[in-house]
Amino acid sequence: MTDMGTFTEIDGRAAVRFIRTYQHPVERVWAAVTTPDGLCHWFPSQVEIDLRPGGDVIFLGDPHTEDRRGRVLACEPPYYLALTWGDDELRFQLEAIGGGGCRFTLYDLLERRDAAARQAAGWDVCLGELDKHLAGQHTEGPHGPTAKAWSPLYDAYVAAGLPAGAPIPDRPTTS
């Protein structure tokens, strides 16, 4: 799928939103987006998660950020999960659709508005890996050699008008 994310505001915060439609039941997509065995195929870090409101979330091994902790804000299996990821808030919303399929919406409520293009490009890479995983294809995750390239996606989001300018790990800043 090549659907670009969109910039929006939610609860007064800048956010990026992605919508994907899968020909799989909600329960299958829920497992892919909430369990360590599913997340390892597409999420940018390893995740340990206690799926209950107030539960701990531990993010490890992302080569572009430090290990961090988060908290589950809401969990309504198999339809909704909200959690903190650093100073961002992630929301995963699933909805059953006709024919046994599922609509998956990912929201990233951003710590800073100027991170929209950076985060959108990152999620675009990650969701490309999720798409492959759910299609039964081999994935090596968003940091693997077969994942989409991040830089052209970032450039496309900037060209589309998403706010940019936040620091980018492993990229020198320009003065």
Order of alpha helices (4+ residues) and beta strands (2+ residues): beta-beta-alpha-alpha-beta-beta-beta-beta-beta-beta-alpha-alpha
